[in-house]
């Protein structure tokens, strides 16, 4: 099996603070790999080490066949990197930004023009190519940032929280662009704290407090939860949550919007037992349904076990 990224016991410390704690994982060539975790979990620190921006405190890693400690410059020329804060020049136009980033990677003449045309078509920015970046909406800047990251046709694309701060429609459109780019066998490594985005990935790693707590196919992670999941819809759900979460037949409980997700042992008749409990509490206006596990159920369960 060929891998685009291989990491062994990677650690990054800032003084006494351990941002990334002894993580090991690999990313297959052509894979869309998601790094899922809350803010401060160590996602950005990891991606910056993989991109050759930060040196690890210990451990090892290979990206595109290059060592992340000793061959950082070779890594930088082989990858595309889109940071949380778009590295665009606001006083330049769309096409001037693309020309600039293309030239940094050694493109010139016909090669540069062909890549610019490809990027403008992929990102649907032909009509905005002469617009100054400062005056562009956030979603357009996002597309341009992606175009700048792939102008040199990198074999691996690193995206650090690429859709943070944009609306759900723009997020869906952006993922369409990611799929289009990956269709040619390119590897995508994306960090996100959006659980619905992780569903788009071939595999995901869950990271909390600098540690990888699980890594597998999204469906496999849900299948391995080893619990049945129910949703409880009830008025005054916060007060009810406090009561039901203390019951011995509830393994995990979490608030999802205005509903309560409840995990119990597989095969246990939670609907019958919970209905009996609620009615004894004088609560009659409720609805209980068995549902398929979500990645949020998986994440919350792992986080609770770690005491996060």
Beta strands, then each sheet from edge to edge (+ up, - down):
strand 1: 3-14
strand 2: 17-28
strand 3: 32-36
strand 4: 58-63
strand 5: 66-67
strand 6: 79-82
strand 7: 156-160
strand 8: 187-192
strand 9: 203-208
strand 10: 211-216
strand 11: 227-234
strand 12: 252-256
strand 13: 259-265
strand 14: 286-291
sheet 1: 2+ 1- 4+ 5-
sheet 2: 6+ 7+ 8+ 3+ 9+ 10-
sheet 3: 12+ 13- 11+ 14-
end
